[in-house]
Amino acid sequence: MSPSGTPPMPVIVLVRPQLGENIGKAARAMLNFGLTELRLVTPRDGWPNPSAGPAAAGADRVLADACVHDSLADAVADCAHVYATTVRRRGVSKPVLTPERAGREVHAQQGRSAFVFGPERSGLETDDVALARAIVTVPINPEFGSLNLAQAVILMAYEWSKGEALAQPPEADGLPPAPQAELEGLIVELETMLEPKGYFEPADRETATRRNLRSLLTKARWNHLEVRTLRGVLSMLKKSDRR
């Protein structure tokens, strides 16, 4: 456990990654969701790899702190919980979890956890999976079960991040709804333009038509900039009518 009593962040382990670009993209995916510890097992083109930096798109500190190991066993030696990500069980009998369940487990258990990913072309080998405590498999289209390395990493990082207090996107644009007086001005202007066009005919439907129009315009929760924009549109339409 960390000093705060929470489990340490899981590590991401890439086993025999082939392309530097994919390592960089994986680092970018990690940092998007707060993961920073990357471990590499015998990367094909060595390390550091000049192709990784541009692909990381700013996640340079993840790459700078990445550690290289000679074997998967060495890379996860300090981890109490090792999750092998693979589409198939590879002939090894292990508990099979979804990314969501694995993410919850990591938050609930003591000790360090590792999410392990295999080479881009072939995935993890049977001996790699044998080192894991559990297998993580994504429910995926059986006719096309092809995820690239960064996609697989971002799935796991996202599911883990659900238990973290990451910044959330705002639910609204930050501007308050327009005052009723501004909205009323828009409605009156629009009704005034529609009346000579016969929009509210027949007369026996006028009340219901006006009510429906008002309901439509009040439901949207326009802010004052949006109301001004709409009134500008109406002003331009009126100028067109006068030509």
Secondary structure, 3 states (H helix, E strand, C coil): CCCCCCCCCCEEEEECCCCHHHHHHHHHHHHHCCCCCEEEECCCCCCCCCCHHHHHCCCHHHHHCCEEECCHHHHCCCCCEEEEECCCCCCCCCCEECHHHHHHHHHHCCCCEEEEECCCCCCCCHHHHHCCCEEECCCCCCCCCCCCHHHHHHHHHHHHHCCCCCCCCCCCCCCCECCHHHHHHHHHHHHHHHHHHCCCCCHHHHHHHHHHHHHHHHHCCCEHHHHHHHHHHHHHHHHHHHC
